[in-house]
């Protein structure tokens, strides 16, 4: 009798194991962010006031669909409204040559930082060039990506190649939020390409280095050109293309569980077609197409000690004036002006990955080529983040 009972238990365990591999309850996590800040900018209407932001929320639902694929959904609440920030599926094993496929809406792998959600950053504010070239929410788009592990023996390397809808690029030139769909429709069905070659080295017993080369190419806008300066003639529709080239690195030194030093930086070269006003024609000014090159970069250092405390500093540079209204001559299309920033922070993490309390300050300088002046801005921020559930900070 005992033999039959053991056999029955073994069969039930086997069935349960097979069933669990294809019908797993997903992991559900809730990330909450509360921030308050004080603006010390000269002549600011809110100077010296304590401003409370509406709390932000991210609801993550992710898990394996079967032994070969998994799916992720991320619903965010920001600025008083809900939106689907990410919704995608991945084939992570089972394909020839260990190819992985990712499809849906997600943070695009241009650089190492963009794929990391803000709650897992060491600092508080989105890097300036990310704001200018990717938009306020980062490089988030709809598409499909193929990832290949390269046959390098002495170090790990992989190649990502993806094709995306291009909404993130188009929205970055929208004059008002109400025009977003019209800009996207005007671009038409014009997908963009994104690729990344990444490597990972162990440089010492306690130190690791990740380095990447990034590229993106496509049509960023379509616009009407009056090439003769005659308003009585119909305009010509021209395609405007862009190329992003990027370089990124991240070094982490962790001699023990209580101490870690992180140095990370990224840079971007933006080469694109832009619309500029030309000379006076028949009865109006002409429209000219020009090619411009602009740049952006950031680098930061963060030091974790006693496992619960950290402090760091970050330097930012970007062409374009941060917080300008998006248009065909501002932000990523601006080769005349630039913004620089210096920020610092102190963090307290009582229990790793569950709660973070941060104090930070950011000072921005605005430089205009025509001699115009804008007062530097200084903002102090207090931030508290909690993580409820299995969703943790990203590795390395």
Residue, then its C-alpha position, 0 to 999 in steps of 0.5 A: x500500500x505504501x508503494x502505491x501511495x508513494x507512486x501516486x504522490x510522485x505522479x501528482x508531483x510530476x503533473x504539478x511540475x509540468x503544469x506549473x511550467x506553463x501556468x504560473x501565476x505572475x509576479x505583481x509588484x507596486x512601486x510608489x514614488x513621493x517627491x517634494x521640492x523647493x525651487x530656488x531659481x531667481x525670479x521664479x514664482x515658486x521661489x522658496x515654496x515647498x511644492x508637493x508632486x502628485x505621487x507616482x505609481x508603477x504596477x508591474x505584472x510579469x512572469x513566465x508564459x512557459x519555459x521558453x517565453x515570458x511577458x511583462x506589463x507596466x501600468x504607470x500613474x503619473x501627473x494624475x493619469x494612468x497609462x500603459x508604460x510597457x507591455x511586451x513579451x520575450x522569447x528567452x530560450x529555445x531558438x537557434x543560436x540562442x537568439x532572443x526576441x522581444x516584441x511590444x511596447x517597452x524602453x528601448x536599449x539605447x545605452x545602459x540607463x534607458x532600459x532602467x526604470x527611474x526608481x532604480x537610478x542612483x540619482x533623482x533627475x533624468x539626464x539632460x540629453x535623455x530629456x532632449x533627444x528621447x523625451x521626458x519619458x525616455x526612449x519608449x517605443x513599439x517594436x521588435x528586437x532580436x538579441x544575439x550572444x556573440x561567440x567571444x570567449x574571453x568576455x561576454x558580448x551581445x548584439x541587439x537589432x530592433x525596428x520600432x514605430x518611431x513614436x518616441x522620435x516624432x513626439x519629441x517635436x510636438x508643439x502641444x500634447x494635442x498635436x501628438x497624433x497629428x505629428x505621428x500621422x504626418x510621419x506616416x509608416x516610417x519605422x526607425x532602426x536601433x542597434x546596440x553592441x554591448x560587452x561585459x568584462x570582469x576587470x578584477x576580483x571585485x570590479x566589472x565593466x560594461x561598455x556599449x556602442x549604440x546607433x539609431x536611424x530613421x525618419x524623424x519628421x515630414x514637413x512642408x517646404x516652400x523652396x521658392x518663397x512663393x506662397x501662391x505655389x503648393x509646398x513640397x513635402x520633404x523627409x527629414x532623417x536623423x542618426x544617433x550614435x552613442x557610447x556608454x560605459x558602467x564600472x562597478x567596484x564592490x569589494x564586499x556586501x556593504x560597499x560599492x563604487x559605481x561610475x557610469x557615463x553615456x554620450x550621444x552624437x545627433x546628426x539630422x536634417x532640419x528645417x531653417x528659414x532662408x532668404x526672401x523669395x518671390x513674396x515670402x521667405x524660403x524654407x531650406x533643409x540643413x544638416x546639423x550635428x549636436x551632442x549630449x553626455x553625462x557622467x556620475x559617481x555614486x558611493x555606497x557605504x555601510x550598505x544603507x547609505x550612498x552619496x554621489x555627483x553627476x555632470x550633464x551637458x546637452x545641446x538644446x534648452x531643457x524644458x523648451x517647447x518641442x518644435x522643429x527648431x528646439x530640443x533635438x533640432x537646436x544646434x545653437x544653444x546648450x544646457x549644463x547641469x551639476x547635481x548631487x544626492x544623498x541616499x538612505x536605503x534601510x532595507x535593500x530594494x524595498x525603501x529608498x529615501x533621497x535628498x538631492x540638488x540640481x543646478x542648471x546653466x542655460x547658454x544662448x548663442x544670441x546672447x539671451x539670458x535665462x537665470x540658472x535654476x537650482x532645485x532641492x528635492x526630497x524623494x521617497x520610493x517604496x517597492x512592494x513585491x518581487x520587482x527589484x532593482x536591475x542587475x549590475 
